[in-house]
Amino acid sequence: MSDIDYAALKKGGFMRQRQRDRFSMRLKVIGGQLSAAQVRKIGEVAEKYGKGYIHLTSRQGVEIPFIALEDIDRVKQELAEGGVRIGVCGPRVRTITACQGSAICPSGIIETSGLAEKLDERYFGQELPHKFKIGITGCRNNCLKAEENDLGIKGGVFPNWEKAACTFCGLCEAACPVKVVRVDKENRDLSFDTKGCVYCGKCVKGCPSDAWKGKNGYLLSFGGMFGNEIKEGLHLLPLIFDEFQVFKAADTVIGFYRNHAKPGERLGKTLTRVGTAGLKKELEEAVL
């Protein structure tokens, strides 16, 4: 058994357990979605080759524990027949996570599932100095905790106030979570500190007279991680409005990481070591 390439097995989604020659198999899940047929097939495999249960990971993944070494090829074949693909581990782009976004959630600002599929197609499994996580959250409620990812993508709304339509009811001021909107009912005026805006869109959503108009976009963060060391992702770009710009930003940050990181170093630690000015410049040139 000494010729077993455990590194290759881990790269292919099979992680060694404490139990001898038993593996927890990680499956590929894009944006947290599986079809009913895929779920049935996963259940069948877990019953046949595992111990009849699955584990849901913290990043929307599915793992089947207790796969025997000698069953790995059969398991991969049976899962493939049911349209289920194997995930990855190690120093590469990991599973793309996403909330349900604007297609399902009333709070959703951006569509997330389709974006997750496109990002998966472009980047999943790419070899990098260390693991690289991408997470998409549909709004400022931040259910997917975008800033915990190496690349976080969050829906945002750029608001614009139209005085002629305003009734100065004060609902936008009450709705604003960071208090950058102030309504002067007596003089029928309004002040809006755009620099303090967090792009949540609550002023737009709550306005009864449609005096607030909003343009939906993407707020990106870079270099987040949440493990032995906790680091919040940095916002190095303003709100952007084109999906193509998201891909340009992803291309840029992955390229920067590949060129500047030491082996085994997360993006956040690379940015701490080399500074953020270089990445910010590259992002601005590529995206803006």
C-alpha positions as CSV (number, residue, x, y, z in Angstrom):
1,M,0.0,0.0,0.0
2,S,3.1,2.3,0.1
3,D,2.6,3.3,-3.5
4,I,-0.7,5.1,-2.9
5,D,-0.5,8.7,-3.9
6,Y,-2.4,10.3,-1.1
7,A,-1.7,13.8,-2.3
8,A,-3.3,13.0,-5.7
9,L,-6.3,11.5,-3.8
10,K,-6.7,14.7,-1.7
11,K,-6.4,16.9,-4.8
12,G,-9.2,14.8,-6.3
13,G,-11.5,15.4,-3.3
14,F,-10.7,12.3,-1.2
15,M,-9.5,13.3,2.3
16,R,-8.0,10.7,4.6
17,Q,-9.9,9.9,7.8
18,R,-8.5,8.8,11.1
19,Q,-9.7,5.3,10.2
20,R,-7.2,3.4,8.1
21,D,-7.8,3.4,4.4
22,R,-11.1,5.3,4.8
23,F,-11.8,8.6,3.0
24,S,-14.3,11.4,3.3
25,M,-15.2,12.2,-0.3
26,R,-15.9,15.8,-1.1
27,L,-18.4,16.5,-3.9
28,K,-18.6,19.4,-6.2
29,V,-21.5,21.8,-5.4
30,I,-21.8,25.1,-7.3
31,G,-23.5,27.9,-5.4
32,G,-25.1,25.5,-2.9
33,Q,-27.4,23.9,-5.4
34,L,-28.0,20.2,-6.2
35,S,-30.8,18.7,-8.3
36,A,-33.2,16.2,-6.7
37,A,-31.7,13.5,-8.9
38,Q,-28.2,14.3,-7.7
39,V,-29.3,14.2,-4.1
40,R,-30.9,10.8,-4.7
41,K,-27.7,9.5,-6.2
42,I,-25.6,10.8,-3.4
43,G,-27.9,9.1,-0.9
44,E,-27.6,5.8,-2.8
45,V,-23.8,6.0,-2.8
46,A,-23.7,6.9,0.9
47,E,-25.8,3.9,1.7
48,K,-23.9,1.5,-0.5
49,Y,-20.3,2.6,0.1
50,G,-20.3,4.8,3.2
51,K,-22.2,4.5,6.5
52,G,-25.6,5.8,5.2
53,Y,-25.1,9.5,5.9
54,I,-23.5,12.6,4.4
55,H,-21.8,15.6,5.9
56,L,-22.7,19.2,4.9
57,T,-19.6,21.4,5.1
58,S,-19.5,25.0,6.3
59,R,-19.0,26.1,2.6
60,Q,-22.1,24.5,1.1
61,G,-20.2,21.3,0.3
62,V,-21.3,17.7,0.6
63,E,-19.0,15.0,1.8
64,I,-19.6,11.2,2.0
65,P,-17.5,9.8,4.8
66,F,-16.1,6.2,5.2
67,I,-15.4,5.5,1.5
68,A,-13.0,2.5,1.4
69,L,-9.8,2.9,-0.6
70,E,-10.7,-0.1,-2.8
71,D,-14.1,1.4,-3.7
72,I,-12.9,4.8,-4.8
73,D,-13.0,4.1,-8.6
74,R,-16.5,2.5,-8.4
75,V,-17.8,5.4,-6.3
76,K,-16.5,7.9,-8.8
77,Q,-18.1,6.0,-11.7
78,E,-21.5,5.6,-10.0
79,L,-21.6,9.3,-9.0
80,A,-20.7,10.4,-12.5
81,E,-23.6,8.3,-13.9
82,G,-25.9,10.4,-11.7
83,G,-24.4,13.7,-12.8
84,V,-22.5,14.2,-9.5
85,R,-18.9,15.5,-9.8
86,I,-16.1,15.2,-7.3
87,G,-14.7,18.4,-5.6
88,V,-11.2,19.4,-4.9
89,C,-8.9,20.1,-1.9
90,G,-5.5,21.6,-1.5
91,P,-3.9,24.7,-3.1
92,R,-6.3,25.6,-5.8
93,V,-9.6,27.5,-6.4
94,R,-12.2,25.8,-4.3
95,T,-16.0,25.5,-4.5
96,I,-17.8,28.7,-5.4
97,T,-20.4,29.5,-2.7
98,A,-23.5,31.6,-3.2
99,C,-26.8,32.5,-1.5
100,Q,-30.0,32.3,-3.5
101,G,-29.8,35.9,-4.6
102,S,-32.4,37.9,-6.4
103,A,-34.0,34.9,-8.2
104,I,-35.4,33.7,-4.8
105,C,-34.7,36.1,-2.0
106,P,-36.8,39.4,-1.6
107,S,-33.6,41.1,-0.3
108,G,-31.5,39.9,-3.2
109,I,-29.9,42.6,-5.3
110,I,-27.8,40.6,-7.8
111,E,-28.4,37.2,-9.4
112,T,-26.0,34.7,-7.8
113,S,-26.5,31.2,-9.1
114,G,-25.7,31.9,-12.7
115,L,-22.7,34.0,-11.6
116,A,-21.4,31.1,-9.5
117,E,-21.7,28.8,-12.4
118,K,-19.7,31.1,-14.7
119,L,-17.0,31.7,-12.0
120,D,-16.8,27.9,-11.5
121,E,-16.4,27.3,-15.2
122,R,-13.6,29.9,-15.4
123,Y,-11.6,29.2,-12.2
124,F,-12.6,26.0,-10.3
125,G,-9.6,23.8,-9.6
126,Q,-6.9,26.2,-10.9
127,E,-3.6,25.5,-9.2
128,L,-2.5,28.3,-6.9
129,P,0.0,28.9,-4.0
130,H,-2.7,28.0,-1.5
131,K,-6.4,27.5,-1.4
132,F,-8.5,30.3,-2.9
133,K,-12.1,30.8,-1.9
134,I,-14.8,32.8,-3.8
135,G,-18.1,33.6,-2.2
136,I,-21.1,35.5,-3.6
137,T,-23.8,37.1,-1.4
138,G,-26.8,38.8,-2.9
139,C,-27.1,41.8,-0.7
140,R,-25.7,43.7,2.3
141,N,-27.3,41.3,4.7
142,N,-24.2,39.3,3.8
143,C,-25.5,35.8,4.5
144,L,-22.5,34.3,2.8
145,K,-20.1,36.5,4.7
146,A,-18.3,37.7,1.5
147,E,-15.4,39.3,3.4
148,E,-14.3,35.9,4.7
149,N,-13.3,34.9,1.2
150,D,-10.2,35.5,-0.8
151,L,-12.6,37.1,-3.3
152,G,-15.9,38.2,-2.0
153,I,-18.7,39.4,-4.2
154,K,-21.7,41.3,-2.7
155,G,-24.7,42.8,-4.2
156,G,-25.1,46.6,-3.7
157,V,-27.3,49.5,-4.9
158,F,-26.0,52.9,-5.8
159,P,-28.8,55.3,-4.8
160,N,-29.8,58.6,-6.5
161,W,-32.3,61.0,-5.0
162,E,-34.8,63.0,-7.2
163,K,-36.1,66.0,-5.3
164,A,-39.1,66.6,-7.6
165,A,-40.7,63.2,-6.6
166,C,-39.9,63.4,-2.9
167,T,-42.6,63.9,-0.3
168,F,-40.1,64.3,2.6
169,C,-41.8,61.7,4.6
170,G,-38.6,60.7,6.4
171,L,-38.8,56.9,5.7
172,C,-35.5,56.8,3.9
173,E,-33.8,58.5,6.9
174,A,-35.4,55.9,9.2
175,A,-34.4,53.0,7.0
176,C,-30.7,54.0,6.5
177,P,-28.6,51.8,8.7
178,V,-25.5,54.1,8.7
179,K,-27.5,57.4,9.0
180,V,-26.1,59.1,6.0
181,V,-29.5,60.3,4.9
182,R,-31.0,63.3,6.7
183,V,-34.5,64.7,5.8
184,D,-35.3,68.3,6.6
185,K,-39.1,68.3,6.6
186,E,-39.5,71.9,7.5
187,N,-37.4,73.2,4.6
188,R,-38.3,70.3,2.3
189,D,-34.8,69.3,1.7
190,L,-32.5,66.3,2.0
191,S,-28.8,65.6,2.6
192,F,-27.1,62.5,1.5
193,D,-23.4,61.7,2.4
194,T,-22.4,59.4,-0.5
195,K,-19.0,58.7,1.0
196,G,-20.6,57.0,4.0
197,C,-23.1,55.0,2.0
198,V,-22.9,51.2,2.2
199,Y,-25.0,50.5,-0.9
200,C,-27.7,48.5,1.0
201,G,-30.5,50.0,-1.1
202,K,-32.9,50.4,1.8
203,C,-33.6,54.0,1.0
204,V,-34.6,52.9,-2.6
205,K,-36.7,49.9,-1.4
206,G,-38.5,51.9,1.3
207,C,-39.4,55.0,-0.6
208,P,-43.2,55.2,-1.2
209,S,-42.9,57.9,-3.9
210,D,-40.0,56.5,-5.9
211,A,-37.9,59.6,-5.2
212,W,-34.9,57.2,-4.7
213,K,-33.7,55.4,-7.8
214,G,-31.1,52.7,-7.6
215,K,-28.5,51.1,-9.9
216,N,-27.6,47.5,-8.9
217,G,-24.0,46.5,-8.8
218,Y,-21.2,44.4,-7.3
219,L,-19.1,45.3,-4.3
220,L,-15.9,43.2,-4.2
221,S,-13.5,42.4,-1.4
222,F,-10.1,40.8,-1.5
223,G,-7.9,38.8,0.8
224,G,-10.3,37.7,3.5
225,M,-9.8,34.5,5.5
226,F,-11.4,32.9,8.6
227,G,-9.2,30.2,10.1
228,N,-6.2,30.2,12.4
229,E,-5.9,33.8,11.5
230,I,-8.9,36.0,10.8
231,K,-8.6,38.8,8.3
232,E,-11.5,40.8,6.7
233,G,-11.4,41.2,3.0
234,L,-10.4,44.7,1.7
235,H,-12.6,46.9,-0.6
236,L,-10.1,48.1,-3.2
237,L,-12.7,49.1,-5.9
238,P,-15.8,51.2,-5.9
239,L,-19.2,49.6,-6.6
240,I,-19.1,48.2,-10.2
241,F,-22.0,47.5,-12.4
242,D,-21.0,45.1,-15.1
243,E,-20.6,41.3,-14.7
244,F,-17.7,41.5,-17.1
245,Q,-15.9,43.7,-14.7
246,V,-16.3,41.0,-12.0
247,F,-14.5,38.6,-14.2
248,K,-11.7,41.1,-15.0
249,A,-11.3,41.7,-11.2
250,A,-11.1,37.9,-10.6
251,D,-8.6,37.4,-13.4
252,T,-6.5,40.2,-12.0
253,V,-6.5,39.1,-8.3
254,I,-5.8,35.5,-9.2
255,G,-2.9,36.6,-11.5
256,F,-1.5,38.8,-8.8
257,Y,-1.8,36.1,-6.2
258,R,-0.1,33.6,-8.5
259,N,2.8,36.0,-9.2
260,H,3.4,37.4,-5.6
261,A,2.5,34.7,-3.1
262,K,4.9,32.3,-1.5
263,P,3.9,28.6,-1.5
264,G,1.4,27.9,1.3
265,E,0.6,31.6,1.7
266,R,-3.0,32.8,1.6
267,L,-3.8,35.9,-0.4
268,G,-4.5,37.9,2.8
269,K,-1.1,37.2,4.1
270,T,0.5,38.1,0.7
271,L,-1.2,41.5,0.8
272,T,0.0,42.0,4.4
273,R,3.6,41.2,3.3
274,V,3.7,43.1,-0.1
275,G,1.1,45.7,0.6
276,T,-2.2,46.5,-1.3
277,A,-1.0,49.3,-3.5
278,G,0.1,47.0,-6.3
279,L,-3.1,45.0,-6.4
280,K,-5.2,48.1,-6.2
281,K,-3.4,49.6,-9.2
282,E,-3.8,46.5,-11.2
283,L,-7.5,46.2,-10.4
284,E,-8.2,49.8,-11.3
285,E,-6.3,49.5,-14.6
286,A,-8.1,46.3,-15.5
287,V,-11.6,47.0,-14.2
288,L,-12.2,50.8,-14.3
